[in-house]
Amino acid sequence: MANYRRARLDGGIYFFTLVTYRRQNILTDPQSRRILRAVIEDVRQRHPFVIDAWVLLPDHLHSVWTLPQGDNDFSRRWGLIKAGFSKRIKRRFHREDWMSSSRRKHREATVWQRRFWEHCMRDEADFRRHIDYVHWNPVKHGLVKNVQDWPHSTLHRHPHPSRPNHAGRHRVEHTDETSNVANPAHS
C-alpha cells in the first residue's frame, strides 16, 4: 500500500476535496444535506475546526478549514465525517453490486471515494485563491451561471475574500512541510 505524505501544520489552514464513490449525485439531496450538516456539527463538537469556506456539489465538495493551534489531525475529522454520513445515509444510497472485496475488507460503504485531496495554505494569496475556487466551482461545473445562484455554498454567509473586511484574517508562513501534498489530481 502506498505511503501518502500529507501536509501537517499545527493550527494550519487547509483546502479539501472529497468525492462520492463513482461520482454519485447524492450530496445536494435535501436529506443528504441535513445528515451531512448534523454529522459535521457532531464532529466539530468533539474535534473543533473553523469552516472558512464550503461548497457542496452533487458529486463532490470543497472546503477550507482552520484547525486549532497545536492540532493538525484533519484526517481524523474527515474519517469521522465520512463514516458518520455513510452510516446514516447507507439505506438510501448503498449499492451492494458495487461492493468489492477491498471495500468489504476496509468496511467501506459505496458513498465516498476512499481518499481525499488536501492542500495546506502557504500565505494570504493562496488562501484567497482557494476561497475563490470553492465559491466559483458550481459555475466551473456548469451548474449555475453566477456564483450567487448556487445555494449550497458559504458565499452567502461570509464576506468575499477581495473585500477589505476579509483581508488579513489569516496569515500562514510557508514551510517545507506545507508543500507536501497527497495527490495532485483534484476537482
Backbone hydrogen bonds, N-H to C=O, Kabsch-Sander energy under -0.5 kcal/mol:
donor,donor_aa,acceptor,acceptor_aa,energy
4,Y,2,A,-0.9
6,R,4,Y,-0.5
11,G,68,P,-0.9
11,G,71,D,-2.9
12,G,9,L,-2.4
14,Y,65,W,-2.7
15,F,119,H,-2.9
16,F,63,S,-2.9
17,T,117,W,-1.9
18,L,61,L,-2.0
20,T,59,D,-2.7
21,Y,111,V,-2.3
23,R,20,T,-2.0
24,Q,21,Y,-1.2
26,I,24,Q,-1.6
26,I,58,P,-1.3
27,L,58,P,-2.5
29,D,26,I,-0.8
33,R,29,D,-2.6
34,R,30,P,-2.2
35,I,31,Q,-2.5
36,L,32,S,-3.0
37,R,33,R,-2.6
38,A,34,R,-2.2
39,V,35,I,-2.6
40,I,36,L,-2.6
41,E,37,R,-2.3
42,D,38,A,-2.1
43,V,39,V,-2.5
44,R,40,I,-2.8
45,Q,41,E,-1.6
46,R,42,D,-1.3
47,H,43,V,-3.3
50,V,66,T,-2.7
52,D,50,V,-0.9
52,D,64,V,-2.6
53,A,64,V,-1.5
55,V,62,H,-2.3
56,L,152,H,-2.8
57,L,55,V,-0.5
57,L,60,H,-2.7
61,L,18,L,-2.5
62,H,55,V,-2.0
63,S,16,F,-1.9
64,V,53,A,-2.4
65,W,14,Y,-2.6
66,T,50,V,-2.2
67,L,12,G,-2.6
71,D,68,P,-1.7
74,F,72,N,-1.6
77,R,73,D,-1.1
78,W,74,F,-2.7
79,G,75,S,-2.6
80,L,76,R,-2.5
81,I,77,R,-2.5
82,K,78,W,-3.1
83,A,79,G,-2.5
84,G,80,L,-2.7
85,F,81,I,-2.6
86,S,82,K,-2.5
87,K,83,A,-2.5
88,R,84,G,-1.8
89,I,85,F,-2.0
90,K,86,S,-1.2
92,R,89,I,-1.3
93,F,89,I,-1.8
94,H,90,K,-2.6
96,E,94,H,-0.5
98,W,95,R,-1.6
99,M,96,E,-1.5
100,S,98,W,-0.6
104,R,100,S,-2.3
105,K,101,S,-2.7
106,H,102,S,-2.3
107,R,104,R,-1.4
108,E,103,R,-3.1
113,Q,19,V,-2.8
117,W,17,T,-2.3
119,H,15,F,-2.0
120,C,178,T,-0.5
121,M,13,I,-3.2
127,F,123,D,-2.3
128,R,124,E,-2.6
129,R,125,A,-2.4
130,H,126,D,-2.1
131,I,127,F,-2.3
132,D,128,R,-2.6
133,Y,129,R,-2.4
134,V,130,H,-2.5
135,H,131,I,-2.2
136,W,132,D,-2.3
137,N,133,Y,-1.3
139,V,136,W,-1.2
140,K,136,W,-2.0
141,H,137,N,-2.1
142,G,139,V,-1.8
143,L,138,P,-2.6
144,V,138,P,-0.9
149,D,146,N,-1.9
150,W,147,V,-1.4
153,S,151,P,-0.9
154,T,54,W,-2.4
156,H,153,S,-0.8
157,R,154,T,-1.8
158,H,154,T,-1.8
163,R,160,H,-2.1
166,H,163,R,-1.9
167,A,163,R,-1.0
169,R,166,H,-1.6
178,T,175,T,-0.7
179,S,175,T,-0.5
179,S,176,D,-1.0
180,N,177,E,-1.2
181,V,179,S,-0.5
186,H,184,P,-0.7
